[in-house]
Amino acid sequence: MGRRALRGCRRLPESGHAIDVTDGMDAGIEALAAHAGYLASLPPDNPMADVAGYLTTKHTRFGERFNNVPTMPFEIIGV
């Protein structure tokens, strides 16, 4: 899948670092699920309608680049 250019964007980030979120996954799911009003307003086909599935899939996919553990990627930007 290619990336399309964004107006005014000099580069697209490709995170080289990540933190293991395995221990916090349940708390993250619970915290997002607590936003019941927001979640109820989502259409049923929105991926976030299934909170546990959404976060598990998202962090598992990120983890494929980082030793196959659920992660949250980030960049270190020098200033």
Biopython code that builds the backbone (N, CA, C, O; Angstrom):
import numpy as np
from Bio.PDB.StructureBuilder import StructureBuilder

atoms = [
    (1, "MET", "N", (0.841, -1.173, 0.000)),
    (1, "MET", "CA", (0.000, 0.000, 0.000)),
    (1, "MET", "C", (0.885, 1.234, 0.000)),
    (1, "MET", "O", (1.728, 1.395, 0.882)),
    (2, "GLY", "N", (0.700, 2.097, -0.970)),
    (2, "GLY", "CA", (1.504, 3.308, -1.058)),
    (2, "GLY", "C", (0.974, 4.400, -0.168)),
    (2, "GLY", "O", (-0.152, 4.338, 0.326)),
    (3, "ARG", "N", (1.794, 5.390, 0.027)),
    (3, "ARG", "CA", (1.382, 6.548, 0.812)),
    (3, "ARG", "C", (1.211, 7.721, -0.120)),
    (3, "ARG", "O", (2.033, 7.932, -1.012)),
    (4, "ARG", "N", (0.160, 8.485, 0.074)),
    (4, "ARG", "CA", (-0.033, 9.647, -0.779)),
    (4, "ARG", "C", (0.534, 10.876, -0.079)),
    (4, "ARG", "O", (0.542, 10.958, 1.149)),
    (5, "ALA", "N", (1.001, 11.813, -0.866)),
    (5, "ALA", "CA", (1.602, 13.029, -0.328)),
    (5, "ALA", "C", (0.544, 13.898, 0.334)),
    (5, "ALA", "O", (-0.572, 14.031, -0.169)),
    (6, "LEU", "N", (0.903, 14.480, 1.454)),
    (6, "LEU", "CA", (0.025, 15.411, 2.150)),
    (6, "LEU", "C", (0.552, 16.823, 1.944)),
    (6, "LEU", "O", (1.753, 17.066, 2.062)),
    (7, "ARG", "N", (-0.337, 17.744, 1.640)),
    (7, "ARG", "CA", (0.067, 19.124, 1.410)),
    (7, "ARG", "C", (0.746, 19.692, 2.660)),
    (7, "ARG", "O", (0.191, 19.618, 3.757)),
    (8, "GLY", "N", (1.919, 20.248, 2.498)),
    (8, "GLY", "CA", (2.651, 20.866, 3.599)),
    (8, "GLY", "C", (3.401, 19.880, 4.483)),
    (8, "GLY", "O", (4.066, 20.291, 5.433)),
    (9, "CYS", "N", (3.309, 18.617, 4.195)),
    (9, "CYS", "CA", (3.966, 17.597, 5.007)),
    (9, "CYS", "C", (5.347, 17.312, 4.430)),
    (9, "CYS", "O", (5.477, 16.979, 3.252)),
    (10, "ARG", "N", (6.358, 17.442, 5.246)),
    (10, "ARG", "CA", (7.720, 17.220, 4.776)),
    (10, "ARG", "C", (8.112, 15.748, 4.828)),
    (10, "ARG", "O", (8.927, 15.287, 4.029)),
    (11, "ARG", "N", (7.534, 15.021, 5.764)),
    (11, "ARG", "CA", (7.831, 13.595, 5.858)),
    (11, "ARG", "C", (6.750, 12.920, 6.696)),
    (11, "ARG", "O", (6.087, 13.567, 7.507)),
    (12, "LEU", "N", (6.581, 11.634, 6.496)),
    (12, "LEU", "CA", (5.673, 10.850, 7.309)),
    (12, "LEU", "C", (6.499, 10.090, 8.337)),
    (12, "LEU", "O", (7.508, 9.475, 7.991)),
    (13, "PRO", "N", (6.078, 10.127, 9.599)),
    (13, "PRO", "CA", (6.877, 9.457, 10.628)),
    (13, "PRO", "C", (6.859, 7.942, 10.492)),
    (13, "PRO", "O", (5.853, 7.351, 10.098)),
    (14, "GLU", "N", (7.948, 7.346, 10.812)),
    (14, "GLU", "CA", (8.073, 5.890, 10.875)),
    (14, "GLU", "C", (8.761, 5.625, 12.207)),
    (14, "GLU", "O", (9.987, 5.669, 12.308)),
    (15, "SER", "N", (7.963, 5.354, 13.215)),
    (15, "SER", "CA", (8.481, 5.233, 14.583)),
    (15, "SER", "C", (9.553, 4.158, 14.681)),
    (15, "SER", "O", (9.393, 3.043, 14.183)),
    (16, "GLY", "N", (10.629, 4.516, 15.324)),
    (16, "GLY", "CA", (11.731, 3.586, 15.525)),
    (16, "GLY", "C", (11.804, 3.061, 16.949)),
    (16, "GLY", "O", (12.698, 2.287, 17.290)),
    (17, "HIS", "N", (10.858, 3.486, 17.777)),
    (17, "HIS", "CA", (10.847, 3.080, 19.181)),
    (17, "HIS", "C", (9.425, 2.671, 19.558)),
    (17, "HIS", "O", (8.462, 3.083, 18.912)),
    (18, "ALA", "N", (9.302, 1.868, 20.598)),
    (18, "ALA", "CA", (7.980, 1.471, 21.066)),
    (18, "ALA", "C", (8.082, 1.024, 22.516)),
    (18, "ALA", "O", (9.147, 0.644, 23.002)),
    (19, "ILE", "N", (6.941, 1.082, 23.190)),
    (19, "ILE", "CA", (6.878, 0.594, 24.564)),
    (19, "ILE", "C", (5.887, -0.563, 24.621)),
    (19, "ILE", "O", (4.827, -0.516, 23.997)),
    (20, "ASP", "N", (6.237, -1.587, 25.365)),
    (20, "ASP", "CA", (5.388, -2.758, 25.536)),
    (20, "ASP", "C", (4.169, -2.353, 26.372)),
    (20, "ASP", "O", (4.318, -1.844, 27.483)),
    (21, "VAL", "N", (2.970, -2.579, 25.839)),
    (21, "VAL", "CA", (1.740, -2.200, 26.545)),
    (21, "VAL", "C", (0.975, -3.420, 27.078)),
    (21, "VAL", "O", (-0.190, -3.307, 27.462)),
    (22, "THR", "N", (1.630, -4.572, 27.098)),
    (22, "THR", "CA", (0.974, -5.801, 27.542)),
    (22, "THR", "C", (0.336, -5.631, 28.918)),
    (22, "THR", "O", (-0.838, -5.955, 29.099)),
    (23, "ASP", "N", (1.093, -5.129, 29.885)),
    (23, "ASP", "CA", (0.588, -5.024, 31.256)),
    (23, "ASP", "C", (-0.539, -4.001, 31.401)),
    (23, "ASP", "O", (-1.354, -4.111, 32.316)),
    (24, "GLY", "N", (-0.594, -3.024, 30.526)),
    (24, "GLY", "CA", (-1.620, -1.982, 30.634)),
    (24, "GLY", "C", (-2.794, -2.158, 29.694)),
    (24, "GLY", "O", (-3.695, -1.319, 29.669)),
    (25, "MET", "N", (-2.800, -3.228, 28.924)),
    (25, "MET", "CA", (-3.848, -3.408, 27.910)),
    (25, "MET", "C", (-5.245, -3.454, 28.526)),
    (25, "MET", "O", (-6.149, -2.779, 28.036)),
    (26, "ASP", "N", (-5.440, -4.230, 29.583)),
    (26, "ASP", "CA", (-6.767, -4.317, 30.202)),
    (26, "ASP", "C", (-7.224, -2.963, 30.728)),
    (26, "ASP", "O", (-8.388, -2.598, 30.566)),
    (27, "ALA", "N", (-6.326, -2.219, 31.354)),
    (27, "ALA", "CA", (-6.680, -0.892, 31.867)),
    (27, "ALA", "C", (-7.018, 0.057, 30.721)),
    (27, "ALA", "O", (-7.929, 0.875, 30.847)),
    (28, "GLY", "N", (-6.300, -0.042, 29.616)),
    (28, "GLY", "CA", (-6.586, 0.800, 28.450)),
    (28, "GLY", "C", (-7.947, 0.499, 27.856)),
    (28, "GLY", "O", (-8.683, 1.410, 27.478)),
    (29, "ILE", "N", (-8.279, -0.768, 27.776)),
    (29, "ILE", "CA", (-9.585, -1.177, 27.259)),
    (29, "ILE", "C", (-10.686, -0.661, 28.186)),
    (29, "ILE", "O", (-11.696, -0.129, 27.725)),
    (30, "GLU", "N", (-10.485, -0.821, 29.475)),
    (30, "GLU", "CA", (-11.474, -0.357, 30.453)),
    (30, "GLU", "C", (-11.637, 1.161, 30.394)),
    (30, "GLU", "O", (-12.757, 1.667, 30.473)),
    (31, "ALA", "N", (-10.527, 1.891, 30.255)),
    (31, "ALA", "CA", (-10.588, 3.354, 30.203)),
    (31, "ALA", "C", (-11.334, 3.836, 28.963)),
    (31, "ALA", "O", (-12.157, 4.747, 29.048)),
    (32, "LEU", "N", (-11.049, 3.229, 27.813)),
    (32, "LEU", "CA", (-11.742, 3.642, 26.593)),
    (32, "LEU", "C", (-13.213, 3.245, 26.646)),
    (32, "LEU", "O", (-14.073, 3.997, 26.186)),
    (33, "ALA", "N", (-13.507, 2.084, 27.196)),
    (33, "ALA", "CA", (-14.888, 1.624, 27.312)),
    (33, "ALA", "C", (-15.710, 2.527, 28.228)),
    (33, "ALA", "O", (-16.933, 2.585, 28.103)),
    (34, "ALA", "N", (-15.053, 3.227, 29.141)),
    (34, "ALA", "CA", (-15.749, 4.128, 30.065)),
    (34, "ALA", "C", (-16.347, 5.342, 29.350)),
    (34, "ALA", "O", (-17.189, 6.038, 29.917)),
    (35, "HIS", "N", (-15.928, 5.595, 28.135)),
    (35, "HIS", "CA", (-16.464, 6.718, 27.349)),
    (35, "HIS", "C", (-17.718, 6.259, 26.607)),
    (35, "HIS", "O", (-17.793, 6.338, 25.380)),
    (36, "ALA", "N", (-18.700, 5.779, 27.371)),
    (36, "ALA", "CA", (-19.899, 5.152, 26.807)),
    (36, "ALA", "C", (-20.668, 6.082, 25.873)),
    (36, "ALA", "O", (-21.146, 5.642, 24.828)),
    (37, "GLY", "N", (-20.795, 7.351, 26.230)),
    (37, "GLY", "CA", (-21.534, 8.287, 25.387)),
    (37, "GLY", "C", (-20.891, 8.447, 24.022)),
    (37, "GLY", "O", (-21.575, 8.444, 22.998)),
    (38, "TYR", "N", (-19.577, 8.587, 24.011)),
    (38, "TYR", "CA", (-18.850, 8.712, 22.751)),
    (38, "TYR", "C", (-18.990, 7.439, 21.921)),
    (38, "TYR", "O", (-19.289, 7.492, 20.728)),
    (39, "LEU", "N", (-18.772, 6.305, 22.563)),
    (39, "LEU", "CA", (-18.827, 5.032, 21.843)),
    (39, "LEU", "C", (-20.225, 4.752, 21.301)),
    (39, "LEU", "O", (-20.372, 4.193, 20.214)),
    (40, "ALA", "N", (-21.250, 5.142, 22.058)),
    (40, "ALA", "CA", (-22.631, 4.925, 21.598)),
    (40, "ALA", "C", (-22.955, 5.755, 20.363)),
    (40, "ALA", "O", (-23.852, 5.406, 19.595)),
    (41, "SER", "N", (-22.230, 6.849, 20.170)),
    (41, "SER", "CA", (-22.491, 7.715, 19.012)),
    (41, "SER", "C", (-21.808, 7.220, 17.740)),
    (41, "SER", "O", (-22.083, 7.729, 16.653)),
    (42, "LEU", "N", (-20.932, 6.245, 17.864)),
    (42, "LEU", "CA", (-20.224, 5.717, 16.692)),
    (42, "LEU", "C", (-21.134, 4.808, 15.868)),
    (42, "LEU", "O", (-21.957, 4.082, 16.426)),
    (43, "PRO", "N", (-20.988, 4.846, 14.559)),
    (43, "PRO", "CA", (-21.743, 3.890, 13.745)),
    (43, "PRO", "C", (-21.250, 2.471, 14.030)),
    (43, "PRO", "O", (-20.082, 2.282, 14.370)),
    (44, "PRO", "N", (-22.113, 1.486, 13.896)),
    (44, "PRO", "CA", (-21.736, 0.101, 14.226)),
    (44, "PRO", "C", (-20.545, -0.425, 13.425)),
    (44, "PRO", "O", (-19.838, -1.321, 13.888)),
    (45, "ASP", "N", (-20.315, 0.121, 12.232)),
    (45, "ASP", "CA", (-19.192, -0.369, 11.422)),
    (45, "ASP", "C", (-17.874, 0.335, 11.760)),
    (45, "ASP", "O", (-16.846, 0.036, 11.153)),
    (46, "ASN", "N", (-17.892, 1.266, 12.722)),
    (46, "ASN", "CA", (-16.661, 1.930, 13.152)),
    (46, "ASN", "C", (-15.834, 0.930, 13.953)),
    (46, "ASN", "O", (-16.364, 0.285, 14.858)),
    (47, "PRO", "N", (-14.540, 0.785, 13.640)),
    (47, "PRO", "CA", (-13.707, -0.198, 14.342)),
    (47, "PRO", "C", (-13.681, 0.001, 15.857)),
    (47, "PRO", "O", (-13.523, -0.965, 16.603)),
    (48, "MET", "N", (-13.835, 1.249, 16.320)),
    (48, "MET", "CA", (-13.784, 1.500, 17.759)),
    (48, "MET", "C", (-15.055, 1.067, 18.486)),
    (48, "MET", "O", (-15.087, 1.071, 19.716)),
    (49, "ALA", "N", (-16.101, 0.693, 17.750)),
    (49, "ALA", "CA", (-17.324, 0.219, 18.394)),
    (49, "ALA", "C", (-17.041, -1.034, 19.223)),
    (49, "ALA", "O", (-17.720, -1.284, 20.219)),
    (50, "ASP", "N", (-16.048, -1.819, 18.821)),
    (50, "ASP", "CA", (-15.575, -2.974, 19.584)),
    (50, "ASP", "C", (-14.259, -2.567, 20.232)),
    (50, "ASP", "O", (-13.187, -2.769, 19.662)),
    (51, "VAL", "N", (-14.351, -1.993, 21.427)),
    (51, "VAL", "CA", (-13.175, -1.411, 22.094)),
    (51, "VAL", "C", (-12.049, -2.421, 22.257)),
    (51, "VAL", "O", (-10.914, -2.147, 21.866)),
    (52, "ALA", "N", (-12.340, -3.573, 22.823)),
    (52, "ALA", "CA", (-11.288, -4.570, 23.067)),
    (52, "ALA", "C", (-10.660, -5.028, 21.754)),
    (52, "ALA", "O", (-9.437, -5.125, 21.651)),
    (53, "GLY", "N", (-11.488, -5.308, 20.756)),
    (53, "GLY", "CA", (-10.966, -5.736, 19.465)),
    (53, "GLY", "C", (-10.121, -4.664, 18.800)),
    (53, "GLY", "O", (-9.073, -4.953, 18.222)),
    (54, "TYR", "N", (-10.588, -3.417, 18.889)),
    (54, "TYR", "CA", (-9.871, -2.298, 18.274)),
    (54, "TYR", "C", (-8.478, -2.141, 18.883)),
    (54, "TYR", "O", (-7.478, -2.112, 18.165)),
    (55, "LEU", "N", (-8.421, -2.039, 20.210)),
    (55, "LEU", "CA", (-7.116, -1.819, 20.845)),
    (55, "LEU", "C", (-6.196, -3.027, 20.714)),
    (55, "LEU", "O", (-4.998, -2.867, 20.482)),
    (56, "THR", "N", (-6.733, -4.217, 20.856)),
    (56, "THR", "CA", (-5.906, -5.425, 20.729)),
    (56, "THR", "C", (-5.319, -5.521, 19.326)),
    (56, "THR", "O", (-4.128, -5.789, 19.166)),
    (57, "THR", "N", (-6.148, -5.302, 18.314)),
    (57, "THR", "CA", (-5.669, -5.361, 16.933)),
    (57, "THR", "C", (-4.629, -4.280, 16.670)),
    (57, "THR", "O", (-3.580, -4.550, 16.085)),
    (58, "LYS", "N", (-4.919, -3.063, 17.101)),
    (58, "LYS", "CA", (-4.016, -1.929, 16.872)),
    (58, "LYS", "C", (-2.634, -2.194, 17.482)),
    (58, "LYS", "O", (-1.616, -2.059, 16.802)),
    (59, "HIS", "N", (-2.603, -2.567, 18.749)),
    (59, "HIS", "CA", (-1.309, -2.731, 19.415)),
    (59, "HIS", "C", (-0.594, -4.014, 19.000)),
    (59, "HIS", "O", (0.634, -4.084, 19.061)),
    (60, "THR", "N", (-1.345, -5.021, 18.582)),
    (60, "THR", "CA", (-0.715, -6.236, 18.053)),
    (60, "THR", "C", (-0.048, -5.929, 16.715)),
    (60, "THR", "O", (1.068, -6.378, 16.454)),
    (61, "ARG", "N", (-0.736, -5.164, 15.868)),
    (61, "ARG", "CA", (-0.136, -4.794, 14.576)),
    (61, "ARG", "C", (1.106, -3.935, 14.763)),
    (61, "ARG", "O", (2.109, -4.134, 14.078)),
    (62, "PHE", "N", (1.045, -2.980, 15.690)),
    (62, "PHE", "CA", (2.248, -2.190, 15.976)),
    (62, "PHE", "C", (3.375, -3.115, 16.414)),
    (62, "PHE", "O", (4.526, -2.941, 16.014)),
    (63, "GLY", "N", (3.034, -4.091, 17.235)),
    (63, "GLY", "CA", (4.036, -5.003, 17.786)),
    (63, "GLY", "C", (4.723, -5.882, 16.765)),
    (63, "GLY", "O", (5.801, -6.412, 17.032)),
    (64, "GLU", "N", (4.118, -6.047, 15.598)),
    (64, "GLU", "CA", (4.750, -6.864, 14.563)),
    (64, "GLU", "C", (6.123, -6.316, 14.186)),
    (64, "GLU", "O", (6.991, -7.067, 13.741)),
    (65, "ARG", "N", (6.321, -5.025, 14.359)),
    (65, "ARG", "CA", (7.622, -4.414, 14.060)),
    (65, "ARG", "C", (8.566, -4.436, 15.255)),
    (65, "ARG", "O", (9.750, -4.131, 15.116)),
    (66, "PHE", "N", (8.049, -4.796, 16.429)),
    (66, "PHE", "CA", (8.835, -4.718, 17.662)),
    (66, "PHE", "C", (8.723, -6.018, 18.459)),
    (66, "PHE", "O", (8.073, -6.054, 19.504)),
    (67, "ASN", "N", (9.346, -7.067, 17.974)),
    (67, "ASN", "CA", (9.451, -8.359, 18.669)),
    (67, "ASN", "C", (8.107, -9.034, 18.960)),
    (67, "ASN", "O", (8.007, -9.845, 19.881)),
    (68, "ASN", "N", (7.088, -8.705, 18.188)),
    (68, "ASN", "CA", (5.778, -9.364, 18.290)),
    (68, "ASN", "C", (5.157, -9.318, 19.686)),
    (68, "ASN", "O", (4.560, -10.297, 20.135)),
    (69, "VAL", "N", (5.294, -8.196, 20.361)),
    (69, "VAL", "CA", (4.558, -7.955, 21.609)),
    (69, "VAL", "C", (3.698, -6.718, 21.394)),
    (69, "VAL", "O", (4.090, -5.835, 20.631)),
    (70, "PRO", "N", (2.532, -6.622, 22.045)),
    (70, "PRO", "CA", (1.696, -5.431, 21.877)),
    (70, "PRO", "C", (2.463, -4.176, 22.303)),
    (70, "PRO", "O", (2.996, -4.104, 23.410)),
    (71, "THR", "N", (2.507, -3.211, 21.419)),
    (71, "THR", "CA", (3.288, -2.006, 21.690)),
    (71, "THR", "C", (2.544, -0.741, 21.293)),
    (71, "THR", "O", (1.545, -0.780, 20.575)),
    (72, "MET", "N", (3.061, 0.386, 21.783)),
    (72, "MET", "CA", (2.657, 1.706, 21.324)),
    (72, "MET", "C", (3.922, 2.367, 20.786)),
    (72, "MET", "O", (4.836, 2.676, 21.550)),
    (73, "PRO", "N", (3.976, 2.583, 19.472)),
    (73, "PRO", "CA", (5.190, 3.161, 18.886)),
    (73, "PRO", "C", (5.270, 4.664, 19.124)),
    (73, "PRO", "O", (4.256, 5.332, 19.329)),
    (74, "PHE", "N", (6.487, 5.179, 19.095)),
    (74, "PHE", "CA", (6.701, 6.615, 19.227)),
    (74, "PHE", "C", (8.011, 6.984, 18.555)),
    (74, "PHE", "O", (8.846, 6.128, 18.262)),
    (75, "GLU", "N", (8.167, 8.267, 18.322)),
    (75, "GLU", "CA", (9.401, 8.794, 17.755)),
    (75, "GLU", "C", (10.098, 9.660, 18.782)),
    (75, "GLU", "O", (9.453, 10.256, 19.645)),
    (76, "ILE", "N", (11.392, 9.726, 18.692)),
    (76, "ILE", "CA", (12.170, 10.676, 19.482)),
    (76, "ILE", "C", (12.574, 11.791, 18.524)),
    (76, "ILE", "O", (13.260, 11.557, 17.530)),
    (77, "ILE", "N", (12.141, 12.989, 18.839)),
    (77, "ILE", "CA", (12.391, 14.136, 17.956)),
    (77, "ILE", "C", (13.324, 15.098, 18.670)),
    (77, "ILE", "O", (13.001, 15.614, 19.741)),
    (78, "GLY", "N", (14.460, 15.331, 18.082)),
    (78, "GLY", "CA", (15.404, 16.279, 18.656)),
    (78, "GLY", "C", (14.962, 17.714, 18.383)),
    (78, "GLY", "O", (14.459, 18.026, 17.304)),
    (79, "VAL", "N", (15.152, 18.564, 19.354)),
    (79, "VAL", "CA", (14.802, 19.975, 19.160)),
    (79, "VAL", "C", (16.013, 20.856, 19.339)),
    (79, "VAL", "O", (15.912, 22.077, 19.214)),
]
sb = StructureBuilder()
sb.init_structure("model")
sb.init_model(0)
sb.init_chain("A")
sb.init_seg("    ")
for serial, (resi, resn, name, xyz) in enumerate(atoms, 1):
    if name == "N":
        sb.init_residue(resn, " ", resi, " ")
    sb.init_atom(name, np.array(xyz, "f"), 0.0, 1.0, " ", f" {name:<3s}", serial, name[0])
structure = sb.get_structure()
